[in-house]
């Protein structure tokens, strides 16, 4: 069964983010700059589309402000959501009901973000559930560049995109867009 994720592709100038991703994000070629709302999950596509449509029926577009950097527990540098964070968390929680309830990871806090780069000592593998130690020199270089880039964006969450991820996690395909 194919793996799908639900993401928001923000309507912002991604040049500065992609400059960082070119150096630090091992998945820069897998998917464009995005905020994940449903993490990769293998469920039947039709049922997933129905679930997403049902949840989004009660939502309207809202504005978010992306600003601030955060190092995650698994050594990813995030560009975080400063304003609108609570709404994204609420949307995330709503998605992980019904069909997706069993796929919700309660051991990991959901932090709405754009991934800027990975700074672990080991190569990152989406399919492995281990955490590598921080590569401090690489991280110090990356955080300095990220801070200098003054990443500060405002955008609307007005649509979400369902993407399909191939079995090797090397390619994504846009399946469907959902408006809020």
N, C-alpha and C positions, 0 to 999 in steps of 0.2 A: 504494500500500500504506500502511495507517495507521501512524502513529508511536506507539510504546509506550515507557513508562518503568516501572521497578520501584522502588517507594519504600516507606519505613516512615513511617506517620503515628504519631508518638509519643503515648502516653497521658499527657499532661501538660497543665497549665493554660497555654494558649498566649496568654493575654491580653497579657502584657508583650511577647512576641515580635511579636504582631500589631500592637501599638501602634507598634512600630518599623517593621514592614513597611508599615503604612499610609502612613508618611512616605517610606520609602526603597526599597521593593521594587516594581519595575515589573510583577512577575508575581504580586502578592498575590491578584489575582482569578482567576488561572489555576489555582492549586493551593494547598491548605492547607499549613500548616507540616509539613515532611517532611524526611527524610534520603533522598537518592537512592542506590540501590544499582546500578541499571543506568540510564545516561543515555539520553535519547531516541534510539530506533533504529527503523528501518523494516525489520522482518522479519515473516514470516508468523506470525500470532497463535497458531495451533495448535502450530506448532513451538516457538515461544517459551514457551508454557505448559508443554509437555512438558519443555523444557530446564530451566526454573525448578523444576518438580516433581522432576526427577531430581537436581538439585543440592541442593535443600532436604531431600531424603530423609535425608541424613546430618547434619542440623543439629538442634540443640535450642535452646530459648529461652536468651537470655543478657541480662545487665543492662549498661546503659551509663550513664555519667554525663556529661551535657552541661554543660560549664563552660569558659569561656575564649573569647576572641575572636581572630580571625585575619583579616587582610586578604589576599585572594587575589591572584594575579598579574593577574587581569582586573577588579580593583577591587570585588569583592564582599566584604562583611563577613560572616564565618562565626561562628556559635556552634559551637564544636568539641566533639568527644567526648574527654573526659579519660580515662575508664576505659572499656574495651571497644573502644577504637580499633583494636587489633590484630585483634580478631575481625571487626569490620566490614570492615577491609581484606582479610582472608582471604576473607570472604564475597564481596566485590566481585571479587577475583581469581578465585574459583571460578566466578562467573557469567560471566566473560569467557573461558571455555574453549569448546570445541566450536562450537556454533552462533554464539556471540557473539565468538569469538576475533578475527575480522577487524575488529570494531568497537571494540576496545580502543585507547584513545589512550595510547600509551606516552610521549608528549611532555608529558603533564599528570599531575602527581602527584595521586593520589586522596586527598583529605582528607575523611573523614566529617564531615558538618556539617549544620546548618540554616542556610539563607541568611537573613540578617537585612536586608540592603539592598545596593543597588548605588551606587557612588560614583565612577563615571567621568564625564568631561566630556561625553561623547556619550550619546545614548539607547542603551540596551542592546538588542541584537537577538540572540536565540538562534540565528538562522540564519546569522549572520555570524561569521567567525573572526578578528576583529580586536580589539585591546586599546586602549581609550581611555585618555588620561592621567587621573590621579587629580584629582578635584575636591576639593582640600584643605580648603576652608572647609566644604563640605557634609560631608565625611568627619569633620572635627574635631567638628562638631555631632552627627553620628550616633554616633560612638564615645563621646562624652561621655554621650549619652542611654543607650546600650547598657550602659556601665559602671555608670551610676546604677541601671539596672534590676536589677542583681545576678542575671543569668540563671544559674540553677543548678538542674538537673533530673536526676533519676534515673528511668529507665524501662526496660522490658523490650523487647528485640527478640524478639517472639513471633509476628509475622506480617508479611508483606510484601504490598503491594498493587500489582497491575498496572493501570496507567492508560493510556488511549488519549488522544492529544493530536490535536486537529483540525489541519487543514492550515495554518491561519493562526496556530497557537499562541495561541489565545484561549480555549480551553475544554478541560478534561480530563474524562474519564468513567471511573469505576471499572469495570474489566472483571472482575477476579477477585482474591480474597484467598487467600493461601497461608499456612498455619500452619507454624511451625518445630517 
